[in-house]
Amino acid sequence: MERALVVVDDTETHRQLLAEAGAFARNGAAELVVLAWTTPEAAEESVDALEWVEKMEGTTFQETDEVSMTRQFAREFSDDVLGDVDVDVDVEGIVTEEGDLDDEILSAADRLACDHIFLVGRKRSPTGKAIFGDVAQRVLLNFDGPVTLVMQ
């Protein structure tokens, strides 16, 4: 493993996944790319909240667009989890609907030359997977490299 993509959001399972990826990367002297994602609706709510704070407090935030805010979350999350781990970390952020998340993950892994993906999956019944699909399953089937999957 030379460069791994770790897909995160703000849950304890993602925190544990990132910690494990950090230990794995440190032992193998690899780089990590921490990819945070959010939906357009959640991103819009965050931007609106920041704009409200700016207006009320008379302050200005440097970057308030959706992707920059998601990237900032990735930076803060990785600093918090990997603060004492000696590993190179880059951050990325994407805003997408969950139905397009697998394509976005695969595209980011390709664009960033990642050879390993760390991902949290959700437990679903076989019927649920058949009807709604499963991001983790589609990434596992379509990525040309190892995928470490932790179930939430």
GITAPE-V979089 format. One line per field, one symbol per residue. ss: DSSP state (H for helix, E for strand, - for the rest). phi: phi as a letter, one per 30 degrees, with the letter a starting at -180 (. if undefined). burial: I if it has 9 or more other C-alpha atoms within 8 Angstrom, else O. A space follows every 10 residues. Layout:
# GITAPE-V979089
ss: ???
phi: ???
burial: ???
This chain:
# GITAPE-V979089
ss: --EEEEEE-- -HHHHHHHHH HHHHHHHH-- EEEEEEEE-H HHHHHHHHHH HHHHHHH--- -----HHHHH HHHHHHHHHH HH------EE EEEEE--HHH HHHHHHHHHH H----EEEEE E----HHHHH HH--HHHHHH HH---EEEEE E-
phi: .cbccccbbd bddddddddd dddddddchc ccccccbade dddddddddd dddeddcicb cdbbdedddd ddeedddddd dceccdbdbc bbbbbadedc dddddddddd dchdcabcbc ccdbdedddd dciaedddde dccdldbccc dc
burial: OIIIIIIIOO OOIIIOIIIO IIIOIIOOOI IIIIIIIIII OOIIOIIOOI IOIIOOOOOO OOOIOIIIII IIIIIOIIOO IIOOOOIOIO IIIIIIIOOO IIOIIIOOIO OOOIIIIIII IOOOOOOIIO OOIOIIOIIO OOIOOOIOII OO
